[in-house]
Amino acid sequence: MPRKLLKRWLPDPKKVRETPGLQFLGKLLHDPNLFHLNRHSVSLAFMVGLFVCFLPIPGQMPVAAAAALLVRCNLPIAVSLVWLTNPVTMPVLFFAAYKTGAWMLDRPPVGFSFSLSWDWLSTGFIAIWKPFLLGCFTYGVASGLAGYLLVQGFWRWHVADRWKQRRERRQKKKLR
């Protein structure tokens, strides 16, 4: 895996530990696995981040951080991946999750209009919550598993390719 590229984008662990808003975590942030860039830590971070990004809740970043602390994976990657569902992509992804959940429950999708109000939450959301949450959970599990497997596979391929390049360089030196 291109560690230099990831290290360039990720924050310095020391700065993360010294962030005033994270001081309540104390010694939990001193676990080295939270900032390691190895196959296990990064692939678990992809699983956590991609699963949490499909949770239809406010505060996905703290949930991803807590999950990363719990499974001891790369914290910055897990937290940053929840931004795949941002205000621009969220309506499309959540509508697709609703349609998928309705299909899985063998229900016809209900037409609805969204408005951010208590009235809509108490009446409109009640009509769609089962297919919506099922679709979100399905997408979360599927994308988390796919992210985990893709990172594992890419990392193994990259390491094998680097070994192959080294072997070829050594053989060329021997032939000279």
N, C-alpha and C positions, 0 to 999 in steps of 0.2 A: 504494500500500500504506500502511496506517496506521502510519507510522513512529513517531509519538509513542507509540502503544500498544506497539509492539515495543521502543522505547527504554526504556519504563517497566519492562518485564519483564526485559530483558537486563542482564547485569552491566556495570559500567563497565570499558572496556578497560584503563585504568590499574590497576585493582584486579586484573584477571586477570594482567597482566604482572608485578605485584608479589607474586603468590601464591608462597609459598616452595616448594611442591611442583612448580612449573612453571619454576623458575629454570634447570633443565638445558637448556631449549629456547633460552635466550639470545635472540639476535636474531631467531629465527624468529617470535616473538610480536609483533615490531614491524612486521610486514607489515600495512599498513592494510586490505587486502582481507579480513583475518580478522574485522574488526569493522564493515565497511561494511554499510549497509542499502540496497542497490540491487537491482534485479531479478535481475541475474546472480548476485550473491553469495548472495542468499537462496534463489533457486531451486536453485542447486547444493548449498546446505546441506541443503535438503529432500531432494534426491536422495541425498546421502551419508548423512544421518541415517536416512532410511527404509530404505535398503538395509542399513545396518549393524544396525538394530534387529531384522532377521530372521536375522542370523547366530547360530547356536546355540552361542555361545562365552561364557565368562566374560570380563569386562572389555570390554564393548562401548564404553564411554565413551572409553577410550584409543584404541581402534581408530578410532572416529569422529573423535577429535581429530587423529590421525595422517592420516587421509584428508582432513580439512578443511585441514590444513597442506599436504598434497600437491597438492590441486586449488585451493587458495587461495580458499576460500569462507568464509562466516560461521561462525566456530568455535562460539560459544555456541548458535546454533540447531542446528547439526549434532549437537552433543553432547547437547543437551536432547531431541532427537527420539528418541534411542535408548530413552528411558524410556517409549515407547509399549508396549514389551514389558517390563513390570514383573512382579513375582511374582504379581500378580492376573491379568493378561492373558496371560502367557506360556503357561500350559498350554493355554488355548483356541486361541491363535494357532498354537502349534507342533503341536497335534493336527490342526488344519485343514491345516497345511502337510504333515503326514504323509499325511493322507487325499488331498490333492491330488497329492502325489508318487506315491502308490500308484495313483491313477487314471491319471496320466500314463504310468506304467510298465506299465499294464494288469495290475496285481497285485491280488488281493483283500487288503484291509487285515487285518493279523494282530492278533489280540487279545493285549494284553500288559498287564502291571501294572508300574508304575514304582517303583523303590526306589533311593534315592541310595546306591549301594554299588558297590564294585569288581566284585563278582560280577555285578550287573545290567549294568554297562558292558561286561564281557567276554563276556556271553552274550546278554542281552536286546537290547542296542543293536545287536549284530551283525545281528540279524534285521530291523531296521527302518532301518538307516542310509541305504541308497540312496534309498528313497522320501522319507525325512525330509529329507535334505539337498537333494534335488531340489526338494521342495516349498518349503523355506526359501529356496533360491536363486531359485526362480520368484516367490515372494511378494516377496522383496527387490527383484528387478529390476522387477517390475510396480509395486510401491508407490513405489519411487524414481522411476521414469519418470512415474508418475501425479502424484506430488508436484511434480516439476519442471514438468510441463506445466500443472498447475493453478495453481501460483504464477505462472508466466509469463503465463498467460491472465488470472488475476485482476489481476495488476499492470498489464497493458496495458489491461484494462477500466477499472480505477480511474483511471489517468492520462487515458484518453480521456474518462471521465465528468467529471473535474475540468476538462479543457479545455472541454468542452461547457457546464459551469456558468459558467465565466469568460466564454465567448462570450455566453451568455444575459444575464449581468449587464451586459456592455458594451452590448449591444443595448438593454436597458432604460434605461440611462443616456442613450443617444443619443436615445431617443424622448421623454424628459422635456423 
